[in-house]
Amino acid sequence: MHKIVFVLLSFILLLSSCRSDEWMDDPVAPVSSGIVFPLRYSDFEEPEKRSDMELTAAYDRVEFCVVDQKGSAVGGIKGLYDPTRSEIRLEGLREGQYRLLILGVKGDELVDGVTIRPIEHIDDEWLQFPQELHKPLNAEYFYSQTPFSVVRQSTATGDEYVVNVSEAVVQKRIVGRADFTFSFNNLYVETAVASQSVTLQSPRFRTGFTGDGVFTGTSSGVPCTIALDTVVSYLFPPTVEGETFCGETELMTRNYRGHTVRRTYGFALEEIAPNRIGKIHTRVDHPDDLSATAFVTERTYEHSGLDYILQDNEPHSIYTNSAQRSFNTSAPLQVSVTEHGQLHVRFYSPRELSGVLIQARVPSVSDEFFDFAYFDRIPGFADYYGELPMAERTTFCRTESGRIIETEPVPVSELTKAEFRIRSEDPYWAKLEAIEHGWNISFSLYGGNPELPDGGPVGNWMGIRPVHCREAVALFLNFTYMIDMPEHEEILHANVDRLYGNGGVNDKVTVETVLRQMRQPRTLQVGLVYPGNGVIGLGGGNVFGAYQQAWFQHYFNTYSCEIMFHELGHVMGYNHSSSFTYGPWAQELMNKFYVEHIGQMPIDSPSYLNSAQNPNKY
């Protein structure tokens, strides 16, 4: 027997660019130019589902053998496999009855420890799986046996050879597949799975395969544990007849309180059969199925999706609509229940927050706050909508005193009126909680057009873009945090003689007055100033704006900070005669204090937003 397999890249490229597919109309070419056998393989068979689909076979390795009527290998035959055309060409055949045996491999059989040997007779063992199979197979193995004949016929021009093939070469796998699937009663249990695996209880597989397509041999049946975290479909040799493919699946889950739960579920599959899919389905019954707490993990985001606000592609009709985009700096993490019974969490922050417990108080459930939702992390500017278990079914919730309460499904009308409280050990949350005197912030175009390259300036304004809105969130979180810093009060007291009002240097202003003005509730519509008219900041009443550079450099540039505090002075009601605009408060005290203490602020670095490098800036 001669076996020649060509898989050279240069040959593949030559054929793919120069040869046609005309042979498909005539599946076997005349012997004078060799016999061409197109290769196909059938798809997996599934329970209660039959597939007649035939797929093009592009194998990583092909072995073939031509045997005669007695089953003996025929010598003197040249063979060529072209993976680009999925065909095998044979040359050197004489008149006679034959069978073409083909083994195809997709993948690397060496990784599996599989041995393929030359055979002299069809009954010889051609392929051998490992005696001890400690893991699933990496590669797929295909086989076909195709009868054909070569007949010499006399014609007017002389003798010629005719090839007769009764059927096309359609291969089938000699291995089977096991698919492991799970169904859950609670989304938040499903997305809290830390690991999942299957342990096979000493399965015995066939270890040999002959040229005639007969399975032989039996493996030693060693136990096998397989991870199911990323892959849930695995290949195996066929099991020994009469023996089940059995074992147990194991799930490790965690809950929002940091506990780990291990659950195992037994299964038994009748067999692993060649070219068939065996389905092992586990219905997960779990002690956390009845938990009222929405436990949001990274996998929850992957499953349910996670949107973001104030992103560069957000339409200005949305981000400048205060009904859709506005926040108070003392409550940047907004929690609510929608009219459809979904949990809605929106975060006005350039930084993420980790380990967030949201507690709720619903009078019909309890007078106490109870654990409503827990987030492993909430990304900056996250906009999350998720399921609420207690709106859908009977659940158990844990109150702040530790009591466990059973509650029937809670009407959405009651959940929408819930009072919320947020807990987190994240140091960042401690800074956000320290913001006691919040300002309401929204965004305005003031006539500008952000869709135009120059911002469509109108007067002293141009169209603010999301990149500037995000910086406004950072600035006002920092500013309203700063106004309650003890160090801030100290610098005001140390420079009380330099604080004067609209009447000039003799119009003294007390520290208490300044603090009261800075801490009183305010509502600002933030915009972007157009510097083309020589104006780089605007402020007063509920209006606040600065030019682009100031928004990007307020962290470290005292001049940019001076612009910000100058306009804040106007918002507080001061004119250009006061120290709060062109005077010490804006030009020396506050701007320097902000820059020098940026490391203590909630948004302590420009790297969270990296706005200066944003391609959507002007």
Buried (B, 14 or more C-beta within 10 A) or exposed (E): BBBEBEBEEEBBEEBEEEEEEEBEEEBBBEBEEBBBBBBBBBBBBBEEEEEEEEEEBBBBBBBBBBBEEEBBBBEEBEBBBBBBBBBBBBBBBEEBBBBBBBBBBBBEBEEBBBBBEEBBBBBBBBBBBBEEBEBBBBBBBBBBBBEBBBEEEEEEEEEEBEBEBEEBBBBBBBBBBBBBEBEBBBBBBBBBBBBBBBEBBEBBBBBBBBBBBEBEBBBEBBEBEBEBEEEBBBBBBBBBEEBBBBBBBBBBBBBBEEEEBEBEBEBEBEBBBBBBBBBBEBEBEBEBBBBBBBBBBEBBBEEBEBEBBBBEEBEBEEBBEBEEBBBBBBBBBBBBBEEEBBBBBBBBBBBBBBBBBBBBBBEEBBEBBBBBBBBBBBBBBBBBBBBBBBBEEEBBBBBBEEEEBEBEBBEBEBBBEBEBEBBBEBEBBEBBEEBEBBBBBBBBBBBBBBEEEEBBBBEBBBBBBBBBBBBBBBBBBBBBBBBBBEEBBEBBEEBEEBBBBBEEBEEBBEBEEBBEBBBEEBEBBBBBBBBEEEBBBBBBEBBBBBBBBBBBBBBEBBEBBBBBBBBBBBBBEBBEBBBBBBBBBBBBBBBBBBBEBBEEBBBBBBEBBEBEEBEEBB
